[in-house]
């Protein structure tokens, strides 16, 4: 659990006691915590087992205990995971198929970056410009807060337990990258640290309250809450809950006892007790702070929920749950095969009683074994060969596991016999990836909610200008000052549906090359989207003229008169200028600025016409200006209706 400080400084305890008894509020918070804790209790056992199997601890069992009504209401009702003792000759083979399956799912769901945009409130020029500024702001905030890394960590918890969360809030005590007090914070939250009371309600926004539990150092609590002295009630891993979690991972060393405080953050929607909602920070025995109103203007919980396999309840399910029975049987079968192999290589012996001293039989090579004369010599015990259906069962188990995980031969890089077309390969890969559609949609919805919250935080808290850096239209980093006035209340952020769906890079490249062969796109455009390091560098080198023309577009849109240069490639410049003239941004420019573009375009067109109308000598300096091979120009005037040799 992150040790990031909570969002805002709460009010003092004196103001709490002035309008409500501290004991009454503590009792209220403890009742809410007990309700949420009991609602989640049945799911936690499965989460622990999932974690153990992922980590390779696949022979563990729950220690038997008698649970009564009193025990169910406490953390003590959870007994520990342990691995039963076994004889030395017993084989406990672990062939972990679960970890590569989860790694494959994680690679798929985090492969593509969700793409979104800010929707303007109206079609007014001011809102259109503010929405465009909001797009740049979202790009900056997602990069600044490392949202890709945070979403990957949160998605790992989603695949492991079925559900996880991403928390976003505004902390006025943190200095952001521009040196201004106050920063938008984001962190992953595991399902072990967030509780809700109604597990039958799927949406987190429909929950009456949400509890976020955190383990904090007592010194941190004393500093953050104006000298409040609290008693440590948790270990360094956050309490008995996390101790069982470590046991599931095979970590049996006991941590130092009782060094941390279990801080509970209550987010309460408006109800009879708190008509405007509330945020309460409390321990088991005391109240640290309270705000009797909703902290943020967006009026939503600062938690975005990620789901994996839908169950119709608040907590979704993990693929591991369905894989565990097969994994157990696979380990058992493999272990039995190895035990039988050991018996065959070192068979058991049968001998008349009293004919030999069993301790004299060892595995020493060339050992002479003496037995009592008159008795039959020891003979190897004849073993029955393992039936073929036992070994075939392993193959059936592997097929079942791949069916459950939707990771077949095509997912692992293999191609079914007779399949060679790129379209067919892509189609087969999509069949495996289609099972992840609910997970991908959950990730897109979470990114959409986080982006909307970030824009609301800017609109609420960014009262002064801050410097942000983004990649401009010309591919260069641009830095400019930004405040909440720039977005003008445009805080509606939408993520394109399906933008995070995994796609095959090989199939995408094959499709692009096919379009080039058909002549539907020029080769230089294909280099841009092949997503290869070598072609990317080549594309950037070929885009020098295009970047120059794009910079000219920006300067002319600001009213600067620009002439043409000897080194300009006229065809490329004309294409970039024409593309800009087709945009909505150009349509809203004043007529005098549009005339600047028209004048500049005519200069390029006139020079191109002049160069096409007559042949040029090999040493003509204008050849270098246009950038066209001399042989093409010296071939004579072009045929009517043909394309200029330097056109793109």
C-alpha positions as CSV (number, residue, x, y, z in Angstrom):
1,X,0.0,0.0,0.0
2,X,1.3,3.4,-0.9
3,X,2.3,5.7,1.9
4,X,1.2,8.8,0.0
5,X,-0.3,11.5,2.3
6,X,-4.1,11.9,2.2
7,X,-5.6,14.6,0.1
8,X,-6.3,17.6,2.3
9,X,-5.6,18.6,5.9
10,X,-8.7,17.7,7.9
11,X,-10.2,20.0,10.4
12,X,-9.0,19.9,14.0
13,X,-10.4,17.5,16.6
14,X,-11.8,20.4,18.6
15,X,-14.3,21.2,15.9
16,X,-15.3,17.5,15.8
17,X,-16.0,17.4,19.5
18,X,-17.9,20.7,19.4
19,X,-20.7,19.3,17.2
20,X,-20.6,15.5,17.8
21,X,-19.2,13.3,20.4
22,X,-15.9,11.6,19.3
23,X,-17.0,8.3,20.8
24,X,-20.2,8.3,18.8
25,X,-18.4,8.9,15.6
26,X,-15.8,6.2,16.2
27,X,-18.6,3.8,16.9
28,X,-20.3,4.8,13.7
29,X,-17.1,4.3,11.6
30,X,-16.5,0.9,13.3
31,X,-20.0,-0.3,12.4
32,X,-19.5,0.7,8.8
33,X,-16.1,-1.1,8.7
34,X,-17.6,-4.2,10.2
35,X,-20.4,-4.3,7.6
36,X,-17.9,-3.9,4.7
37,X,-15.5,-6.4,6.2
38,X,-18.1,-9.1,6.6
39,X,-19.4,-8.5,3.0
40,X,-15.9,-9.1,1.6
41,X,-14.9,-12.0,3.8
42,X,-16.0,-14.8,1.5
43,X,-14.0,-13.4,-1.5
44,X,-10.7,-13.0,0.3
45,X,-10.0,-16.8,0.8
46,X,-10.0,-17.2,-3.0
47,X,-7.7,-14.2,-3.5
48,X,-5.2,-15.7,-1.1
49,X,-5.3,-19.1,-2.9
50,X,-4.9,-17.3,-6.3
51,X,-1.8,-15.5,-5.1
52,X,-0.3,-18.7,-3.8
53,X,-0.8,-20.6,-7.0
54,X,0.6,-17.7,-9.1
55,X,3.7,-17.7,-6.9
56,X,4.2,-21.5,-7.2
57,X,2.9,-22.5,-3.8
58,X,0.4,-25.0,-5.2
59,X,0.3,-27.6,-2.5
60,X,-1.1,-25.3,0.2
61,X,-4.3,-25.9,2.1
62,X,-6.3,-23.9,4.6
63,X,-5.7,-25.0,8.1
64,X,-8.9,-26.5,9.5
65,X,-10.7,-24.5,12.1
66,X,-14.2,-24.2,13.6
67,X,-15.8,-21.0,12.6
68,X,-18.6,-19.5,14.7
69,X,-20.7,-16.4,14.5
70,X,-18.2,-14.5,16.6
71,X,-15.2,-15.6,14.6
72,X,-16.8,-14.7,11.3
73,X,-16.9,-11.1,12.4
74,X,-13.2,-10.8,13.0
75,X,-10.0,-11.3,11.0
76,X,-9.2,-14.2,13.3
77,X,-11.8,-16.3,11.3
78,X,-9.1,-16.5,8.6
79,X,-6.8,-19.4,9.3
80,X,-3.4,-19.6,7.7
81,X,-2.4,-21.3,4.4
82,X,0.1,-24.1,5.0
83,X,1.7,-27.0,3.1
84,X,1.0,-30.3,4.9
85,X,4.0,-32.4,5.8
86,X,4.8,-35.4,3.6
87,X,7.2,-38.4,3.7
88,X,10.7,-37.7,2.2
89,X,10.0,-40.0,-0.8
90,X,6.8,-38.2,-1.7
91,X,7.2,-36.1,-4.8
92,X,5.4,-32.7,-4.9
93,X,6.0,-31.5,-8.4
94,X,4.9,-28.0,-9.4
95,X,4.6,-27.3,-13.1
96,X,3.3,-23.8,-12.9
97,X,1.1,-23.1,-16.0
98,X,-0.8,-20.3,-14.2
99,X,2.0,-17.7,-14.1
100,X,2.7,-17.7,-17.9
101,X,-1.1,-17.5,-18.6
102,X,-1.4,-14.4,-16.4
103,X,1.7,-12.9,-18.0
104,X,0.1,-13.5,-21.4
105,X,-3.2,-11.8,-20.3
106,X,-1.3,-8.9,-18.8
107,X,0.7,-8.4,-22.0
108,X,-2.5,-8.3,-24.0
109,X,-4.6,-6.0,-21.9
110,X,-1.7,-3.5,-21.5
111,X,-0.4,-3.7,-25.0
112,X,-2.4,-0.8,-26.5
113,X,-2.8,2.7,-25.1
114,X,-6.4,3.9,-24.7
115,X,-7.0,7.0,-26.8
116,X,-9.3,9.7,-25.7
117,X,-10.3,13.3,-26.3
118,X,-12.1,16.1,-24.6
119,X,-15.6,16.9,-25.8
120,X,-16.4,20.6,-26.1
121,X,-19.5,21.8,-24.3
122,X,-20.7,23.8,-27.3
123,X,-19.6,24.5,-30.9
124,X,-18.4,28.0,-30.0
125,X,-14.8,28.8,-31.0
126,X,-13.9,29.3,-27.4
127,X,-15.1,25.8,-26.3
128,X,-13.5,24.2,-29.4
129,X,-10.1,25.8,-28.5
130,X,-10.6,24.9,-24.8
131,X,-11.3,21.2,-25.7
132,X,-8.1,21.1,-27.8
133,X,-6.2,22.6,-24.9
134,X,-7.7,19.9,-22.7
135,X,-6.4,17.2,-25.0
136,X,-2.9,18.6,-24.5
137,X,-3.4,18.8,-20.8
138,X,-4.6,15.2,-20.5
139,X,-1.6,14.0,-22.5
140,X,0.7,15.9,-20.1
141,X,-1.1,14.7,-16.9
142,X,-1.2,11.0,-18.0
143,X,2.6,11.2,-18.8
144,X,3.5,13.2,-15.7
145,X,1.6,10.8,-13.3
146,X,3.0,7.7,-15.1
147,X,-0.5,6.4,-15.7
148,X,0.7,3.7,-18.0
149,X,2.7,2.2,-15.2
150,X,0.0,2.6,-12.6
151,X,-2.6,1.0,-14.9
152,X,-0.3,-1.9,-15.5
153,X,0.2,-2.5,-11.8
154,X,-3.5,-2.2,-11.1
155,X,-4.3,-4.5,-14.0
156,X,-2.0,-7.1,-12.5
157,X,-4.2,-7.1,-9.3
158,X,-7.3,-7.3,-11.6
159,X,-6.0,-10.4,-13.3
160,X,-4.9,-11.9,-10.0
161,X,-8.1,-11.3,-7.9
162,X,-10.7,-10.2,-10.5
163,X,-11.0,-6.6,-9.3
164,X,-8.7,-3.7,-8.5
165,X,-8.9,0.1,-8.4
166,X,-7.0,3.2,-9.3
167,X,-7.3,6.2,-6.9
168,X,-6.9,9.8,-8.1
169,X,-7.1,12.9,-5.9
170,X,-5.6,16.3,-5.4
171,X,-3.0,16.9,-2.7
172,X,-2.4,20.6,-1.9
173,X,0.8,19.7,0.1
174,X,2.7,18.1,-2.8
175,X,4.8,20.4,-5.1
176,X,4.3,19.5,-8.8
177,X,6.9,19.5,-11.6
178,X,6.2,23.2,-12.3
179,X,7.1,24.2,-8.7
180,X,3.6,25.1,-7.6
181,X,2.0,23.7,-4.4
182,X,-0.7,21.2,-5.1
183,X,-0.5,18.2,-7.4
184,X,-2.9,15.6,-8.9
185,X,-2.0,12.2,-7.5
186,X,-2.7,8.7,-8.8
187,X,-2.0,5.3,-7.3
188,X,-3.1,1.7,-7.7
189,X,-5.2,0.1,-5.0
190,X,-5.5,-3.6,-4.4
191,X,-8.8,-5.2,-3.6
192,X,-7.4,-6.1,-0.1
193,X,-7.4,-2.4,0.7
194,X,-10.8,-1.2,-0.4
195,X,-14.1,-2.2,1.0
196,X,-17.8,-1.7,0.1
197,X,-20.9,-2.7,2.0
198,X,-23.1,-4.0,-0.9
199,X,-21.3,-6.8,-2.9
200,X,-24.5,-7.3,-5.0
201,X,-24.1,-3.9,-6.5
202,X,-21.6,-3.9,-9.4
203,X,-21.1,-0.1,-9.8
204,X,-18.9,1.6,-7.2
205,X,-20.7,4.9,-7.6
206,X,-23.9,3.1,-6.4
207,X,-22.3,2.1,-3.1
208,X,-23.4,4.1,0.0
209,X,-19.8,4.4,1.2
210,X,-16.3,3.2,0.4
211,X,-13.5,2.5,2.9
212,X,-9.9,2.7,1.9
213,X,-7.6,1.1,4.5
214,X,-3.9,2.1,4.8
215,X,-1.0,1.2,7.1
216,X,0.7,4.4,8.3
217,X,3.7,5.1,10.6
218,X,2.6,6.6,14.0
219,X,5.1,9.5,13.4
220,X,3.4,10.2,10.1
221,X,0.0,10.4,11.8
222,X,1.4,12.7,14.5
223,X,2.9,15.0,11.9
224,X,-0.1,15.0,9.5
225,X,-2.8,15.5,12.2
226,X,-1.3,18.2,14.4
227,X,0.4,16.2,17.1
228,X,-2.3,13.5,17.3
229,X,-0.8,10.6,19.3
230,X,-2.1,7.2,18.3
231,X,-1.3,3.6,19.3
232,X,0.2,1.3,16.8
233,X,-2.2,-1.5,16.0
234,X,-0.7,-3.2,12.9
235,X,2.5,-4.9,11.7
236,X,4.8,-3.5,9.0
237,X,2.7,-5.3,6.4
238,X,-0.6,-3.8,7.6
239,X,-2.2,-6.3,9.9
240,X,-3.3,-9.9,10.1
241,X,-4.9,-9.6,6.7
242,X,-1.5,-9.1,5.0
243,X,0.3,-11.6,7.2
244,X,-2.0,-14.3,5.7
245,X,-1.2,-12.9,2.3
246,X,2.6,-13.3,2.9
247,X,2.0,-16.9,4.1
248,X,0.2,-17.6,0.8
249,X,3.4,-16.4,-1.0
250,X,5.5,-18.8,1.1
251,X,7.0,-16.0,3.3
252,X,6.9,-17.5,6.8
253,X,9.2,-15.0,8.6
254,X,7.2,-13.0,11.1
255,X,7.6,-9.2,10.7
256,X,8.2,-6.9,13.6
257,X,5.0,-6.6,15.7
258,X,2.8,-3.6,15.9
259,X,4.7,-0.8,14.3
260,X,2.0,0.8,12.2
261,X,-1.4,2.4,12.5
262,X,-4.3,1.1,10.5
263,X,-5.8,4.3,9.1
264,X,-9.3,4.0,7.5
265,X,-10.4,6.6,5.0
266,X,-14.3,6.7,4.8
267,X,-15.9,8.2,1.7
268,X,-19.6,8.6,2.5
269,X,-22.3,9.6,-0.1
270,X,-25.0,12.0,1.1
271,X,-27.3,10.2,3.7
272,X,-29.4,11.1,6.7
273,X,-26.4,11.6,8.9
274,X,-24.3,13.5,6.4
275,X,-26.7,15.4,4.0
276,X,-23.8,16.7,1.9
277,X,-21.6,13.6,2.1
278,X,-18.5,13.3,4.2
279,X,-14.9,12.1,4.3
280,X,-13.6,10.7,7.6
281,X,-10.1,9.6,8.5
282,X,-10.1,7.3,11.5
283,X,-8.4,4.5,13.4
284,X,-10.1,1.8,15.3
285,X,-10.2,3.9,18.4
286,X,-10.1,7.5,17.4
287,X,-11.1,10.1,14.7
288,X,-8.2,11.8,12.9
289,X,-10.2,14.2,10.8
290,X,-13.6,14.9,9.1
291,X,-15.0,16.9,6.2
292,X,-18.8,17.1,6.2
293,X,-19.1,17.8,2.5
294,X,-17.9,16.3,-0.7
295,X,-14.3,17.2,-1.4
296,X,-14.3,17.3,-5.2
297,X,-16.6,19.1,-7.6
298,X,-17.1,15.9,-9.7
299,X,-19.2,14.4,-6.9
300,X,-17.8,10.9,-7.6
301,X,-15.7,8.5,-5.5
302,X,-11.9,9.0,-6.3
303,X,-11.7,5.3,-7.2
304,X,-11.9,3.8,-10.7
305,X,-12.8,0.2,-10.7
306,X,-11.2,-2.4,-13.0
307,X,-12.9,-5.8,-13.6
308,X,-11.9,-9.0,-15.3
309,X,-14.5,-11.8,-15.5
310,X,-18.0,-10.4,-14.8
311,X,-19.9,-12.2,-12.0
312,X,-23.0,-9.9,-11.6
313,X,-21.6,-8.8,-8.2
314,X,-19.2,-6.0,-7.2
315,X,-16.2,-8.3,-7.1
316,X,-15.4,-9.9,-10.5
317,X,-13.5,-13.2,-10.9
318,X,-10.0,-14.2,-12.0
319,X,-9.1,-16.8,-14.6
320,X,-6.9,-18.4,-11.9
321,X,-10.0,-19.6,-10.0
322,X,-11.0,-21.8,-12.9
323,X,-7.4,-23.0,-13.5
324,X,-6.7,-24.1,-10.0
325,X,-8.5,-27.5,-10.1
326,X,-6.7,-28.4,-13.4
327,X,-3.4,-27.2,-12.0
328,X,-3.8,-29.3,-8.9
329,X,-4.6,-32.4,-11.0
330,X,-1.7,-31.7,-13.3
331,X,0.7,-31.4,-10.4
332,X,-0.6,-34.6,-8.9
333,X,-0.3,-36.5,-12.2
334,X,3.2,-35.3,-12.8
335,X,4.2,-36.2,-9.3
336,X,2.8,-39.7,-9.6
337,X,4.7,-40.2,-12.9
338,X,7.9,-39.1,-11.2
339,X,7.4,-41.3,-8.2
340,X,6.8,-44.3,-10.5
341,X,10.0,-43.4,-12.4
342,X,11.9,-43.4,-9.2
343,X,10.5,-46.8,-8.3
344,X,11.4,-48.2,-11.7
345,X,15.0,-46.9,-11.5
346,X,15.4,-48.0,-7.9
347,X,12.8,-50.8,-7.5
348,X,11.5,-52.1,-4.2
349,X,12.8,-55.5,-3.1
350,X,11.0,-58.6,-1.8
351,X,12.8,-61.1,0.4
352,X,12.0,-63.8,3.0
353,X,11.8,-62.4,6.5
354,X,15.1,-62.7,8.2
355,X,17.1,-63.4,5.1
356,X,18.7,-60.0,4.9
357,X,19.4,-56.8,6.9
358,X,17.4,-54.1,5.1
359,X,19.8,-51.4,6.4
360,X,22.6,-53.0,4.3
361,X,20.9,-52.0,1.1
362,X,22.0,-48.7,-0.2
363,X,22.5,-47.0,-3.6
364,X,26.2,-47.5,-3.6
365,X,27.5,-48.7,-7.0
366,X,29.1,-52.2,-6.9
367,X,27.7,-52.9,-3.5
368,X,27.8,-56.6,-2.4
369,X,24.8,-57.6,-0.4
370,X,25.0,-60.6,1.9
371,X,21.9,-62.6,2.7
372,X,21.4,-65.7,4.9
373,X,22.1,-69.0,3.1
374,X,19.0,-71.2,2.6
375,X,16.8,-68.2,1.9
376,X,15.8,-67.0,-1.5
377,X,17.9,-64.0,-2.7
378,X,16.1,-60.6,-2.7
379,X,14.2,-60.0,-5.9
380,X,12.9,-56.7,-7.4
381,X,9.2,-56.1,-6.9
382,X,7.5,-56.3,-10.3
383,X,5.7,-53.0,-11.0
384,X,2.8,-52.6,-13.4
385,X,3.5,-50.1,-16.2
386,X,1.5,-46.9,-16.1
387,X,-1.4,-47.0,-18.5
388,X,-1.2,-44.7,-21.5
389,X,-4.3,-42.9,-20.6
390,X,-2.5,-41.4,-17.6
391,X,0.1,-39.7,-19.7
392,X,-2.6,-38.7,-22.2
393,X,-4.4,-37.0,-19.3
394,X,-1.7,-34.4,-19.1
395,X,-2.3,-33.4,-22.7
396,X,-6.0,-33.1,-22.0
397,X,-5.4,-31.0,-19.0
398,X,-3.2,-28.6,-21.0
399,X,-5.8,-28.3,-23.7
400,X,-8.5,-27.5,-21.0
401,X,-6.3,-24.9,-19.4
402,X,-5.6,-23.2,-22.7
403,X,-9.4,-23.2,-23.5
404,X,-10.2,-21.6,-20.2
405,X,-7.4,-19.0,-20.6
406,X,-8.2,-18.5,-24.4
407,X,-4.5,-18.8,-25.2
408,X,-4.2,-21.3,-28.0
409,X,-1.5,-22.1,-30.5
410,X,-1.9,-18.9,-32.4
411,X,-1.5,-16.8,-29.2
412,X,1.8,-18.5,-28.4
413,X,3.2,-17.7,-31.8
414,X,2.3,-20.9,-33.6
415,X,0.2,-21.2,-36.7
416,X,-2.3,-24.0,-37.3
417,X,-1.4,-26.3,-40.3
418,X,-2.5,-24.9,-43.6
419,X,-3.0,-21.3,-42.4
420,X,-0.6,-18.8,-44.0
421,X,-2.7,-15.7,-44.9
422,X,-2.2,-12.7,-42.7
423,X,-5.9,-12.0,-42.6
424,X,-6.6,-15.6,-41.4
425,X,-3.8,-15.4,-38.7
426,X,-5.2,-12.1,-37.5
427,X,-8.7,-13.5,-37.3
428,X,-7.6,-16.5,-35.2
429,X,-5.7,-14.2,-32.9
430,X,-8.8,-12.0,-32.5
431,X,-10.8,-15.0,-31.4
432,X,-8.5,-15.5,-28.4
433,X,-8.4,-11.8,-27.6
434,X,-12.2,-11.4,-27.8
435,X,-12.5,-13.1,-24.4
436,X,-10.7,-10.1,-22.9
437,X,-13.3,-7.6,-24.2
438,X,-14.9,-7.0,-20.8
439,X,-11.5,-6.4,-19.2
440,X,-10.5,-4.0,-22.0
441,X,-13.8,-2.1,-21.7
442,X,-13.2,-1.9,-17.9
443,X,-9.8,-0.4,-18.5
444,X,-11.1,2.1,-21.0
445,X,-13.9,3.2,-18.7
446,X,-11.4,3.6,-15.8
447,X,-9.1,5.8,-18.0
448,X,-12.1,7.8,-19.0
449,X,-13.2,8.4,-15.4
450,X,-9.6,9.3,-14.3
451,X,-9.2,11.8,-17.2
452,X,-12.5,13.4,-16.3
453,X,-11.5,13.7,-12.7
454,X,-8.1,15.2,-13.6
455,X,-9.8,17.9,-15.7
456,X,-12.2,18.6,-12.8
457,X,-9.2,18.9,-10.4
458,X,-7.6,21.4,-12.8
459,X,-10.9,23.4,-13.0
460,X,-11.2,23.3,-9.2
461,X,-7.7,23.8,-7.9
462,X,-5.4,25.3,-10.6
463,X,-5.9,28.9,-9.7
464,X,-2.5,30.0,-10.9
465,X,-0.6,29.3,-14.1
466,X,1.6,26.2,-14.4
467,X,4.0,25.1,-17.1
468,X,3.2,21.9,-19.0
469,X,5.1,20.2,-21.8
470,X,3.5,18.3,-24.6
471,X,4.4,17.1,-28.1
472,X,3.1,19.6,-30.6
473,X,1.7,19.0,-34.1
474,X,5.2,19.2,-35.6
475,X,6.5,16.4,-33.4
476,X,8.5,18.7,-31.1
477,X,8.2,19.3,-27.4
478,X,6.3,22.5,-26.6
479,X,6.1,24.2,-23.2
480,X,3.5,26.8,-22.3
481,X,1.7,28.1,-19.3
482,X,-1.7,26.6,-18.3
483,X,-4.4,27.4,-15.8
484,X,-8.0,26.4,-15.2
485,X,-9.2,29.3,-17.4
486,X,-7.7,27.5,-20.5
487,X,-10.2,24.7,-20.4
488,X,-13.2,26.9,-19.6
489,X,-15.2,24.2,-17.8
490,X,-14.7,21.6,-20.6
491,X,-14.1,18.6,-18.4
492,X,-16.0,15.8,-20.4
493,X,-13.3,13.3,-21.4
494,X,-14.2,10.3,-23.6
495,X,-12.1,7.3,-24.5
496,X,-12.6,5.7,-27.9
497,X,-14.3,2.4,-27.5
498,X,-11.9,-0.4,-28.6
499,X,-8.8,1.8,-28.7
500,X,-7.2,-0.4,-26.0
501,X,-8.0,-3.7,-27.8
502,X,-4.8,-5.7,-28.4
503,X,-3.9,-6.0,-32.1
504,X,-1.3,-8.2,-33.8
505,X,1.7,-6.0,-34.9
506,X,2.7,-8.6,-37.5
507,X,-0.8,-8.6,-39.0
508,X,-1.0,-4.8,-38.9
509,X,2.3,-4.5,-40.7
510,X,1.2,-7.1,-43.3
511,X,-2.0,-5.1,-43.9
512,X,-0.1,-1.8,-44.3
513,X,2.3,-3.3,-46.8
514,X,-0.6,-4.8,-48.8
515,X,-2.1,-1.3,-49.0
516,X,1.2,0.0,-50.4
517,X,1.3,-2.7,-53.0
518,X,-2.2,-1.7,-54.1
519,X,-1.2,1.9,-54.3
520,X,-3.8,3.0,-51.8
521,X,-1.2,4.8,-49.6
522,X,2.3,6.2,-50.4
523,X,5.4,4.4,-49.0
524,X,6.4,7.3,-46.8
525,X,3.0,7.1,-45.0
526,X,3.5,3.3,-44.5
527,X,6.8,3.9,-42.8
528,X,5.0,6.0,-40.2
529,X,2.7,3.2,-39.1
530,X,4.9,0.2,-39.4
531,X,6.0,0.7,-35.7
532,X,9.6,-0.4,-36.3
533,X,12.6,1.3,-34.9
534,X,14.5,1.3,-38.2
535,X,11.6,2.5,-40.3
536,X,10.7,5.1,-37.7
537,X,14.1,6.7,-38.0
538,X,13.9,6.6,-41.8
539,X,10.4,8.2,-41.6
540,X,11.7,11.0,-39.4
541,X,14.5,11.7,-41.8
542,X,12.0,11.8,-44.7
543,X,9.8,14.2,-42.7
544,X,12.2,17.1,-42.5
545,X,10.4,19.0,-45.2
546,X,7.0,18.1,-43.8
547,X,8.0,19.3,-40.3
548,X,9.2,22.6,-41.9
549,X,5.9,23.1,-43.7
550,X,4.0,22.4,-40.5
551,X,6.0,25.0,-38.6
552,X,5.2,27.4,-41.4
553,X,1.5,26.6,-40.9
554,X,1.7,27.6,-37.3
555,X,3.6,30.9,-38.1
556,X,1.1,31.9,-40.9
557,X,-1.9,31.1,-38.6
558,X,-0.4,33.7,-36.3
559,X,-0.2,36.4,-39.0
560,X,3.4,36.1,-40.2
561,X,4.1,36.6,-43.9
562,X,6.4,33.7,-45.1
563,X,8.1,33.4,-48.5
564,X,9.5,30.3,-50.2
565,X,13.1,29.2,-50.0
566,X,15.4,27.7,-52.5
567,X,15.7,24.5,-50.5
568,X,11.9,24.0,-50.1
569,X,10.4,20.8,-51.6
570,X,7.4,22.5,-53.3
571,X,5.2,19.3,-53.6
572,X,5.6,18.3,-49.9
573,X,5.0,21.9,-48.8
574,X,1.9,22.2,-50.9
575,X,0.5,18.9,-49.5
576,X,1.1,20.0,-45.9
577,X,-0.4,23.5,-46.5
578,X,-3.4,22.0,-48.2
579,X,-4.0,19.5,-45.4
580,X,-4.0,22.3,-42.9
581,X,-6.4,24.3,-45.0
582,X,-8.9,21.4,-44.8
583,X,-8.9,21.5,-41.0
584,X,-11.6,23.0,-38.8
585,X,-8.9,25.2,-37.2
586,X,-8.3,26.9,-40.6
587,X,-12.0,27.4,-41.2
588,X,-12.2,29.7,-38.1
589,X,-9.2,31.8,-39.1
590,X,-9.9,35.4,-40.2
591,X,-10.0,36.1,-43.9
592,X,-6.7,38.1,-43.8
593,X,-4.9,35.1,-42.4
594,X,-6.4,32.8,-45.0
595,X,-5.1,35.2,-47.6
596,X,-1.5,34.7,-46.3
597,X,-1.9,31.0,-46.9
598,X,-3.2,31.5,-50.4
599,X,-0.3,33.8,-51.3
600,X,2.2,31.4,-50.0
601,X,0.7,28.4,-51.8
602,X,0.6,30.3,-55.1
603,X,4.4,30.9,-54.8
604,X,5.0,27.2,-54.6
605,X,2.6,26.5,-57.4
606,X,4.3,29.0,-59.7
607,X,7.7,27.6,-59.1
608,X,6.5,24.1,-59.7
609,X,4.9,25.2,-63.0
610,X,8.0,27.0,-64.1
611,X,10.1,24.0,-63.5
612,X,7.8,21.6,-65.3
613,X,7.4,23.8,-68.3
614,X,11.0,23.6,-69.6
615,X,13.9,21.2,-69.2
616,X,16.7,22.2,-66.9
617,X,20.5,21.9,-67.3
618,X,22.3,19.4,-65.1
619,X,23.9,22.3,-63.2
620,X,20.7,24.4,-62.7
621,X,20.6,25.4,-59.1
622,X,16.8,25.1,-59.0
623,X,17.1,21.3,-59.2
624,X,18.4,21.2,-55.6
625,X,15.6,23.5,-54.5
626,X,12.9,21.2,-55.7
627,X,14.8,18.0,-54.6
628,X,13.9,16.0,-57.8
629,X,16.5,13.7,-59.5
630,X,18.0,15.4,-62.5
631,X,17.4,12.5,-64.9
632,X,13.6,12.8,-64.4
633,X,13.6,16.6,-65.3
634,X,16.0,16.2,-68.3
635,X,13.7,13.6,-69.8
636,X,11.7,16.4,-71.4
637,X,8.3,18.0,-70.8
638,X,5.8,15.7,-69.1
639,X,2.9,14.1,-71.0
640,X,-0.4,15.9,-70.6
641,X,-2.3,14.4,-67.6
642,X,0.7,12.8,-66.0
643,X,1.8,13.4,-62.4
644,X,4.7,15.7,-61.7
645,X,7.8,13.6,-60.9
646,X,8.3,15.4,-57.5
647,X,4.7,15.1,-56.4
648,X,3.8,12.9,-53.4
